Amino acid sequence: MIERFTIVVNDAELGYNVKALTGINMDTKKRDHIIEELFKIDGVREVAEVTGRFDILVTMYSKSLDQMHKMVSERIGRIEGIQSSESFIEMKSRMKAMPYMPSKDSD
């Protein structure tokens, strides 16, 4: 049941204070090329193929809003095959433990 044992790095402590999710619509014939190019971008952490209004969702981290702007406009926006994108900057996040994980408040 355990897939791996790992360390979780605190991105904010390393200066990566800006997190964004970017939804991308793409030419599906260029899917592999687009995903490959996305992973070449520093700050791109995860690429998920999804259902719904976007084809993929990209999770990204940067040290500033300016750096995030450059990643989206100068890097992602120039990848051949991307038709449109919409970015969502994370303002605040809360997490809930999965049912199999003890909460920090339990004895």
SULURVEN-V109769 format. One record per pair of residues at least 4 apart in sequence whose C-alpha atoms are under 7 Angstrom apart, sorted by the first residue. I is the first residue (numbers start at 1). J is the second residue. If there is no record, write none. Layout:
I&J + I&J
This chain:
10&14 + 11&15 + 11&16 + 12&16 + 12&17 + 15&63 + 16&61 + 16&62 + 16&63 + 17&62 + 17&63 + 17&64 + 18&61 + 18&62 + 18&63 + 18&64 + 18&65 + 19&60 + 19&61 + 19&62 + 19&89 + 19&90 + 20&59 + 20&60 + 20&61 + 20&87 + 20&88 + 20&89 + 20&90 + 21&57 + 21&58 + 21&59 + 21&60 + 21&87 + 21&88 + 21&89 + 22&57 + 22&58 + 22&59 + 22&85 + 22&86 + 22&87 + 22&88 + 23&54 + 23&56 + 23&57 + 23&58 + 23&85 + 23&86 + 23&87 + 24&54 + 24&55 + 24&56 + 24&57 + 24&82 + 24&84 + 24&85 + 24&86 + 25&54 + 25&55 + 25&56 + 25&82 + 25&83 + 25&84 + 25&85 + 26&55 + 26&81 + 26&82 + 26&83 + 26&84 + 27&31 + 27&81 + 27&82 + 27&83 + 30&34 + 30&81 + 31&35 + 32&36 + 33&37 + 34&38 + 34&79 + 34&81 + 35&39 + 36&40 + 38&44 + 38&76 + 39&44 + 43&60 + 43&61 + 43&62 + 44&58 + 44&59 + 44&60 + 44&61 + 45&59 + 45&60 + 46&58 + 46&59 + 47&56 + 47&57 + 47&58 + 47&59 + 48&56 + 48&57 + 48&58 + 49&55 + 49&56 + 49&57 + 50&54 + 50&55 + 50&56 + 50&57 + 51&55 + 62&67 + 62&68 + 63&67 + 64&68 + 65&69 + 66&70 + 67&71 + 68&72 + 69&73 + 70&74 + 70&75 + 71&75 + 71&76 + 72&76 + 72&77 + 73&77 + 74&78 + 75&79 + 97&101 + 97&103 + 102&106
